[in-house]
């Protein structure tokens, strides 16, 4: 029985053209904790010196990349396969979004099945022959008027969804609590008194309702205790009292 | 009332370094039906001949890119702002995943609020000053051992989540929209200037970080345009200028 790590999806680049893109794919895989890269018949051979710079430190993935010249070898060890492609016209294979595919992959891994994900060449994508033996098509939702995804970016999206699907739900982020009412109230009193002294309420039309608006504005802001301490200092400074 | 299209999020690249990456960002935006690109102080000026090739046809986005030299201009018209960043150590801003941020953006747009999303420079990311006035931090779940995302790939993930979130209906609510960023910005400038004159920042220990705290406090309050008008009057009155 293989361990969980070696069951993580293999990323299979089918006839990739640019070394630069292979490097970017390696970087994207490292970002999302994948490391099993396979290259099926890369156009410019392998290794490719253009891959290193864009890998931005993901050299272990490039160094460990498996070179293959047949699909069967490229997918060695994979027991469930996904092919990223625009929705094919004549295919009865199930079509999934990257998110749905990521969930399927997590289920598969939980059952001991290693997934493999095929990505086609930059210019043309996967052929019908490439798709023939795969289990699922993965089609990314994109702008129909500008649907051509860069190879590395397709890998980013699929790897990201894989990674997110494996995360425990995040604990909700608790924002800082607003100050207790008495602190709000004494701040308002400070503000009102200062405005009173500065003649703010002497202006025609500025009345009790103006005071209410200010109170409402301050309440709405949900200032914390630290905020209020700072704002007390701001008022003291603005009215020209010795800052504390 | 603006139409839905012009409310789609603005992508703001803060001090981007490589033209190549700006092109890739444009392509990613086009893939996910975004087109409002803003460039804040790009290192190599603008236009940049390196951007065209990697845009892969998204030339309309490059041609329409808005060049800015101040954050306030870069975020003009945006009423809710997101900053992509690793989880900051000292910040009380809410931290969202790209998926949560996308939902927030959809809700905001449904309320007529245009979102702006900040992406930092390739090498260093956004500074504490860049983050000061934004409403939310967006942190992408990534492999902690290899966490540096390529700029264009960060844009891909955020744009993808925005696009996918649009396929589900968004929940409307919240009555008073917060003021647009430029109004917030000019209020902050008024406050900072008044505090400067009153000697607020002369106190030992009150420095640039105090200024950032104030900006953060104001951003957090999500004041409306009416609120800000009132607060301008409050400052004028407190500093003893003739109330208007």
Interface residues (C-beta under 8 A of the other chain):
Chain A: X24 X27 X28 X30 X31 X32 X33 X56 X57 X58 X97 X99 X140 X141 X142 X143 X145 X146 X147 X148 X149 X150 X152 X153 X156 X157 X160 X163 X164 X167 X170 X173 X175 X176 X191 X194 X195 X198 X199 X200 X202 X203 X213 X214 X217 X220 X221 X222 X223 X224 X227 X230 X231 X233 X234 X235 X237 X238 X239 X240 X243
Chain B: X24 X27 X28 X30 X31 X32 X33 X56 X57 X58 X92 X94 X95 X96 X97 X99 X140 X141 X142 X143 X145 X146 X147 X148 X149 X150 X152 X153 X156 X157 X160 X163 X164 X167 X176 X191 X194 X195 X198 X199 X200 X202 X203 X210 X213 X214 X217 X220 X221 X222 X223 X227 X230 X231 X233 X234 X235 X237 X238 X239 X240 X243 X244
